[in-house]
Amino acid sequence: MPPGKKRPRKANEQTPEAESSGEPSIFHSRHEAEDEIPENRHPNLQFARSLLCYPTYMKNLAILMKKEVEAPKIIDWEPLRIVFLEEPIRDMLRQSYVCPSIQPKYVYNDWVHLFELDKPIYMEWCMEFFSTVEMNCNPKDSDDDSFLRFCLGGQDQSMSMFALAKALGIYSPEELVVPYFRTYLQHGKRISTDFDKNTAWVNLSRIRKFKAGIFSYLKIGSRYLRIIQRFISHTITQRGTNTEKVSIPDLFLLMCFRDKLNVNIPYCMAKYLCTTAGGLRSESPMCGGVFITLIGQHLRVNLHTGRVI
């Protein structure tokens, strides 16, 4: 060790004074997660220390760097067509909106398009996004840019509900310019904390009490809804080996499909990406990489440099 230089202190290492006194030290490494993250990581994952959320970003990144990315499965409609189930399921998935002041009825196949998304997945994009993403659960309208905030392409990004709907690519350009499209989004159902999962489960399965992660989709009475649950768990939530279990978000969506209630898809996808998709609270891999790719392409993140064009 050169004279005049002090040995770097490791995370949680006590000061000499504390060691001699036998008392726990109040001095710790400022950002303990940095010890678990390689210094030669991608430039987009080298967050500025001046950021207020820097400790949180680094803590999340340390968790994410130990994970793999789960690739979604792709739906093959042909077996369903052969047994005459394709059209009833497509019909159950269609959403429509009728504006009180005009006659046309707008019909959307957004769920079908969402289930059919197929894009490459980039590990660095997923880690950058999941380390930093946060959601405003109560945006003032569908154009409120504070709805979704995250880093991607080495820059701070923000998206409105409408911008996320456009980025996901599940609506055609013609559908996006319909005068009442934003109203359609705003009126769509959103899962809330007061969602009555027990009543919903009774309605779907005739079993008295719901327990998340316990009941199998095989308990669902409708064969159409059983198939749709498979769509959800394999293509959107990508729960790996636990796809047969019905989660609370599954239950909410299945009730909406059964009762033909429109769902605010951008809101539900943002909620999913901000809560469980990154796997920060569990041992599960990172999921939802296809959606992050679509967001990155919408923001014009360069595939080779990782920066916004």
Summary of the structure (lengths in Angstrom):
residues: 309
radius of gyration: 23.0
end to end distance: 45.2
largest distance: 83.6
contacts: 872
relative contact order: 0.15
helix: 43%
strand: 9%
